[in-house]
Amino acid sequence: MEIIEINTESIDLDQFLKWANAVSSGGEAKYLIKNGEVSLNGRIETRRGKRVYRNDIVTIGNRQFKVV
């Protein structure tokens, strides 16, 4: 599990994926989220504007990120 620190109270899911270097572009993030390839706290998330908070777990493929 990778630990990713954010500098704000929360961040949009698509922006988080870019911040964590899980994707190379916003378009790639949008595509993966829209196609149900990203989960937030164990649940598939299809809204790219979903807010991610500290202690959340984001999973994309076989990579997991803990937000701190």
C-alpha positions in Angstrom: 0.0 0.0 0.0 1.3 3.4 -1.0 0.8 6.3 1.4 -0.2 9.6 -0.3 -0.3 12.8 1.6 -2.7 15.6 0.6 -2.4 19.2 1.6 -6.1 19.9 1.9 -9.0 18.5 3.8 -10.2 16.6 0.7 -9.6 16.2 -3.0 -11.6 15.0 -6.0 -11.0 11.4 -6.9 -9.8 12.2 -10.4 -7.4 14.8 -9.1 -6.2 12.4 -6.4 -5.3 9.8 -9.0 -3.1 12.4 -10.8 -1.6 13.6 -7.5 -0.7 10.0 -6.6 0.9 9.4 -10.1 -1.5 6.5 -10.6 -2.5 8.0 -14.0 -0.7 10.3 -16.4 -3.6 12.5 -17.3 -7.0 13.7 -16.3 -8.5 12.0 -19.3 -7.0 8.6 -18.2 -8.4 9.2 -14.7 -11.9 10.0 -16.1 -11.8 6.9 -18.3 -10.8 4.5 -15.5 -13.3 5.9 -13.0 -16.2 5.9 -15.6 -15.5 2.3 -16.5 -15.6 1.1 -12.8 -11.9 0.4 -12.5 -11.4 2.5 -9.3 -12.7 1.7 -5.9 -12.9 4.0 -2.8 -12.9 2.2 0.5 -13.7 -1.1 -1.1 -16.6 0.1 -3.3 -16.5 0.8 -7.0 -16.7 4.6 -7.6 -17.9 6.0 -10.9 -18.0 9.7 -10.0 -14.8 11.4 -10.7 -15.8 14.4 -8.5 -16.3 12.1 -5.5 -14.4 13.7 -2.6 -11.5 11.7 -1.1 -10.6 12.3 2.6 -7.8 11.4 4.9 -7.8 7.7 5.9 -9.6 6.7 2.7 -8.3 3.8 0.7 -8.2 4.2 -3.1 -7.6 1.1 -5.3 -6.9 1.0 -9.0 -5.8 -2.3 -10.5 -3.4 -3.9 -8.1 -2.3 -0.6 -6.5 -3.7 0.7 -3.2 -3.3 4.2 -1.9 -4.0 5.3 1.7 -4.7 9.0 1.9 -3.0 10.8 4.8 
